[in-house]
């Protein structure tokens, strides 16, 4: 009976000793500061404050990933098609100021709470419910545009085929 009690007491002391570890600070003649867990000549023991940890509660509104994916697939399946009408794929055109108006169509029309989103070279550049999105001051050169339907949370529920187009802009060099 005495051995288990002694063992338990020893383990408890070992656990508390590691929690209250001592830290020593030493400054040498050149001003270099050294920290150690072992005492050193000329060093002073410093008090280390405990680290604050916070455990956040799990939000009640968080849904399981599988349920969310099923919902996105269901919403995306409601659309038969989604495409960029203008500019056309592989089209090259002049735009003095670099403005490009993208025309988007889906079958059927957008559902309530959904928006069209246009991406340019992989980055979102505009959203609309009307099917017309103007992006200003696009650099000259060849770009890839994509189109998506996003829900009210900004989650993509349907994606259309990306297109490639080239903008020619005037330059002071030519």
C-alpha beads as a LAMMPS data file, in Angstrom:
LAMMPS data file: protein, C-alpha beads

174 atoms
173 bonds

1 atom types
1 bond types

-500.0 500.0 xlo xhi
-500.0 500.0 ylo yhi
-500.0 500.0 zlo zhi

Masses

1 110.0

Atoms # bond

1 1 1 0.000 0.000 0.000
2 1 1 2.901 2.334 0.836
3 1 1 4.754 1.692 -2.478
4 1 1 1.893 2.841 -4.781
5 1 1 1.406 5.972 -2.650
6 1 1 5.145 6.755 -2.825
7 1 1 5.160 6.177 -6.577
8 1 1 2.158 8.463 -7.085
9 1 1 3.726 11.190 -4.945
10 1 1 6.992 10.938 -6.885
11 1 1 5.209 11.248 -10.241
12 1 1 3.234 14.244 -8.981
13 1 1 6.414 16.001 -7.835
14 1 1 8.096 15.246 -11.164
15 1 1 5.146 16.713 -13.097
16 1 1 5.069 19.900 -11.018
17 1 1 8.841 20.326 -11.263
18 1 1 8.694 20.442 -15.056
19 1 1 5.914 23.037 -14.946
20 1 1 7.959 25.368 -12.702
21 1 1 11.294 25.087 -14.548
22 1 1 13.832 27.725 -13.621
23 1 1 15.433 30.054 -16.158
24 1 1 18.680 31.899 -15.620
25 1 1 19.970 35.034 -17.364
26 1 1 23.637 35.948 -17.639
27 1 1 25.320 38.983 -19.231
28 1 1 29.025 38.578 -20.070
29 1 1 31.726 41.303 -20.217
30 1 1 30.924 42.061 -23.896
31 1 1 27.226 42.545 -23.137
32 1 1 26.064 39.245 -24.673
33 1 1 22.957 37.896 -22.960
34 1 1 22.638 34.146 -22.397
35 1 1 19.608 32.245 -21.092
36 1 1 19.862 28.771 -19.615
37 1 1 17.954 26.269 -17.503
38 1 1 21.111 25.627 -15.452
39 1 1 22.527 28.059 -12.869
40 1 1 25.699 29.870 -13.944
41 1 1 28.174 32.081 -12.091
42 1 1 27.080 35.709 -12.250
43 1 1 23.647 34.715 -13.576
44 1 1 20.333 35.663 -12.076
45 1 1 17.156 33.632 -11.882
46 1 1 14.312 35.231 -13.825
47 1 1 10.613 34.629 -13.492
48 1 1 8.955 33.341 -16.633
49 1 1 5.265 34.060 -16.802
50 1 1 3.019 31.191 -17.853
51 1 1 1.904 31.109 -21.469
52 1 1 -1.700 32.136 -21.949
53 1 1 -3.705 29.635 -23.933
54 1 1 -7.240 30.081 -25.170
55 1 1 -9.520 27.329 -26.324
56 1 1 -12.173 28.665 -28.648
57 1 1 -15.582 27.080 -28.633
58 1 1 -16.689 25.335 -31.799
59 1 1 -19.353 27.447 -33.550
60 1 1 -22.784 25.873 -33.651
61 1 1 -23.168 26.936 -37.292
62 1 1 -20.199 24.856 -38.532
63 1 1 -21.403 22.081 -40.810
64 1 1 -19.635 18.885 -41.656
65 1 1 -17.495 19.068 -44.798
66 1 1 -19.381 16.255 -46.515
67 1 1 -22.735 17.978 -45.971
68 1 1 -21.356 21.215 -47.373
69 1 1 -19.925 19.460 -50.448
70 1 1 -23.247 17.704 -51.083
71 1 1 -25.075 21.031 -50.885
72 1 1 -22.632 22.699 -53.308
73 1 1 -22.966 19.800 -55.760
74 1 1 -26.772 19.964 -55.521
75 1 1 -26.808 23.729 -56.159
76 1 1 -24.321 23.393 -59.046
77 1 1 -26.357 20.592 -60.628
78 1 1 -29.300 22.983 -60.907
79 1 1 -27.403 24.772 -63.700
80 1 1 -27.144 23.082 -67.100
81 1 1 -24.576 25.489 -68.525
82 1 1 -22.441 28.506 -67.701
83 1 1 -20.288 30.380 -70.193
84 1 1 -18.574 33.613 -71.124
85 1 1 -20.288 35.029 -74.228
86 1 1 -17.986 37.999 -74.676
87 1 1 -15.115 38.255 -75.287
88 1 1 -14.897 35.098 -77.363
89 1 1 -12.229 32.452 -76.825
90 1 1 -8.918 33.312 -78.572
91 1 1 -10.239 36.762 -79.517
92 1 1 -7.770 39.637 -79.922
93 1 1 -9.016 43.226 -79.768
94 1 1 -7.971 46.824 -79.133
95 1 1 -8.873 48.548 -75.883
96 1 1 -7.291 51.966 -75.454
97 1 1 -8.034 52.238 -71.748
98 1 1 -7.810 48.498 -71.015
99 1 1 -11.486 48.169 -70.029
100 1 1 -13.140 44.853 -70.919
101 1 1 -16.816 44.010 -70.465
102 1 1 -17.483 40.329 -69.846
103 1 1 -20.921 38.990 -70.805
104 1 1 -21.978 35.867 -68.906
105 1 1 -24.915 33.504 -69.486
106 1 1 -26.253 30.489 -67.616
107 1 1 -29.075 28.047 -68.191
108 1 1 -31.295 28.421 -66.250
109 1 1 -30.922 31.999 -64.993
110 1 1 -29.295 32.715 -61.655
111 1 1 -31.080 31.452 -58.585
112 1 1 -31.875 33.835 -55.734
113 1 1 -28.748 34.612 -53.699
114 1 1 -26.329 33.524 -56.445
115 1 1 -23.955 35.780 -58.437
116 1 1 -21.720 35.484 -61.470
117 1 1 -18.014 35.853 -60.692
118 1 1 -15.333 36.541 -63.290
119 1 1 -11.698 35.692 -62.663
120 1 1 -8.778 37.109 -64.621
121 1 1 -5.556 35.091 -64.627
122 1 1 -6.868 33.136 -61.626
123 1 1 -7.852 36.144 -59.496
124 1 1 -11.472 37.251 -58.870
125 1 1 -12.072 40.640 -60.510
126 1 1 -15.826 41.178 -60.306
127 1 1 -19.267 39.846 -59.425
128 1 1 -22.702 40.622 -60.784
129 1 1 -26.250 39.309 -60.932
130 1 1 -26.899 40.987 -64.303
131 1 1 -24.495 38.936 -66.413
132 1 1 -22.359 41.944 -67.371
133 1 1 -19.111 42.672 -65.550
134 1 1 -16.697 45.427 -66.610
135 1 1 -13.080 45.164 -65.521
136 1 1 -11.055 48.340 -65.859
137 1 1 -7.443 48.932 -66.916
138 1 1 -6.378 45.397 -67.839
139 1 1 -2.755 45.248 -68.983
140 1 1 -1.951 44.568 -72.623
141 1 1 -1.215 40.983 -73.496
142 1 1 -2.857 37.586 -73.364
143 1 1 -5.061 36.716 -70.394
144 1 1 -7.210 33.841 -69.211
145 1 1 -10.711 34.583 -67.920
146 1 1 -12.891 32.208 -65.940
147 1 1 -16.516 32.352 -64.889
148 1 1 -18.197 30.891 -61.820
149 1 1 -21.519 31.001 -60.037
150 1 1 -21.084 31.709 -56.333
151 1 1 -23.646 31.417 -53.544
152 1 1 -24.352 34.034 -50.860
153 1 1 -21.361 32.753 -48.861
154 1 1 -19.007 33.210 -51.846
155 1 1 -18.650 29.455 -52.424
156 1 1 -18.323 28.430 -56.084
157 1 1 -21.207 26.132 -57.009
158 1 1 -20.637 25.994 -60.793
159 1 1 -17.717 26.805 -63.087
160 1 1 -17.709 27.435 -66.825
161 1 1 -14.984 26.830 -69.409
162 1 1 -12.187 29.414 -69.189
163 1 1 -11.330 31.492 -72.237
164 1 1 -8.153 33.134 -73.492
165 1 1 -8.102 36.606 -75.045
166 1 1 -5.504 39.193 -76.055
167 1 1 -5.726 42.946 -75.507
168 1 1 -3.847 45.381 -77.722
169 1 1 -3.318 48.805 -76.148
170 1 1 -1.527 51.830 -77.545
171 1 1 1.933 52.558 -76.251
172 1 1 4.102 55.662 -76.324
173 1 1 6.934 53.426 -77.492
174 1 1 5.277 52.530 -80.867

Bonds

1 1 1 2
2 1 2 3
3 1 3 4
4 1 4 5
5 1 5 6
6 1 6 7
7 1 7 8
8 1 8 9
9 1 9 10
10 1 10 11
11 1 11 12
12 1 12 13
13 1 13 14
14 1 14 15
15 1 15 16
16 1 16 17
17 1 17 18
18 1 18 19
19 1 19 20
20 1 20 21
21 1 21 22
22 1 22 23
23 1 23 24
24 1 24 25
25 1 25 26
26 1 26 27
27 1 27 28
28 1 28 29
29 1 29 30
30 1 30 31
31 1 31 32
32 1 32 33
33 1 33 34
34 1 34 35
35 1 35 36
36 1 36 37
37 1 37 38
38 1 38 39
39 1 39 40
40 1 40 41
41 1 41 42
42 1 42 43
43 1 43 44
44 1 44 45
45 1 45 46
46 1 46 47
47 1 47 48
48 1 48 49
49 1 49 50
50 1 50 51
51 1 51 52
52 1 52 53
53 1 53 54
54 1 54 55
55 1 55 56
56 1 56 57
57 1 57 58
58 1 58 59
59 1 59 60
60 1 60 61
61 1 61 62
62 1 62 63
63 1 63 64
64 1 64 65
65 1 65 66
66 1 66 67
67 1 67 68
68 1 68 69
69 1 69 70
70 1 70 71
71 1 71 72
72 1 72 73
73 1 73 74
74 1 74 75
75 1 75 76
76 1 76 77
77 1 77 78
78 1 78 79
79 1 79 80
80 1 80 81
81 1 81 82
82 1 82 83
83 1 83 84
84 1 84 85
85 1 85 86
86 1 86 87
87 1 87 88
88 1 88 89
89 1 89 90
90 1 90 91
91 1 91 92
92 1 92 93
93 1 93 94
94 1 94 95
95 1 95 96
96 1 96 97
97 1 97 98
98 1 98 99
99 1 99 100
100 1 100 101
101 1 101 102
102 1 102 103
103 1 103 104
104 1 104 105
105 1 105 106
106 1 106 107
107 1 107 108
108 1 108 109
109 1 109 110
110 1 110 111
111 1 111 112
112 1 112 113
113 1 113 114
114 1 114 115
115 1 115 116
116 1 116 117
117 1 117 118
118 1 118 119
119 1 119 120
120 1 120 121
121 1 121 122
122 1 122 123
123 1 123 124
124 1 124 125
125 1 125 126
126 1 126 127
127 1 127 128
128 1 128 129
129 1 129 130
130 1 130 131
131 1 131 132
132 1 132 133
133 1 133 134
134 1 134 135
135 1 135 136
136 1 136 137
137 1 137 138
138 1 138 139
139 1 139 140
140 1 140 141
141 1 141 142
142 1 142 143
143 1 143 144
144 1 144 145
145 1 145 146
146 1 146 147
147 1 147 148
148 1 148 149
149 1 149 150
150 1 150 151
151 1 151 152
152 1 152 153
153 1 153 154
154 1 154 155
155 1 155 156
156 1 156 157
157 1 157 158
158 1 158 159
159 1 159 160
160 1 160 161
161 1 161 162
162 1 162 163
163 1 163 164
164 1 164 165
165 1 165 166
166 1 166 167
167 1 167 168
168 1 168 169
169 1 169 170
170 1 170 171
171 1 171 172
172 1 172 173
173 1 173 174
